[in-house]
């Protein structure tokens, strides 16, 4: 039986919306052969983060070298921090060729860029249940100063607007419900893929 090429699944949303929590829960119940893509970054690791598991932590020089070589599907600099993030093309392509669905948890602009390159990518934008809830979550982290929080909230307003371009939007009012909705989306996309391959 011929193995199908995998699909890219993009999960985006403003900082503090719960993408990491949703991703962790999703990986236990997902109905497709989903693997996480590990992004590269030049920022320093946060407590508990591991190189090669949470991120590929690169020096700014190495990141720039890879960027100039066109090794990233998407990459961007976080305004005001000097930190770069990117998705390595080679790791995504290897997983797709093996029939895996690759989960990219990336910012909105990166997600839109990947959807431009891969029109069959499944774009899912996670929205907060309310603006107040998003602000509460950001402040509740206790890891950032007021200036950083204000900057993240300003960015969140822009991302919520840009997120309207995503084919799917899921409100994270409860993690379990958001995960169930994402599973339904992925099941539907898998059925479409199977139906298309039966026709061809």
Protein Blocks (a to p, Z undefined) as FASTA:
>chain_A
ZZdddddddddddehilpmmmmmmmmmmpcbdcdddddddfbdcdehiaghklpccddfk
lmmmmmmnopafbdcddehklpacdddfklmmmmmmnopacdddddfklmmmmmmmmmmb
ccdddddfbfklmmmmmmmnopacfklmmmmmmmmmmmmmmmmmpmbdcddfbfklmmmm
mmmmmmmmmmmmmmmmmmZZ
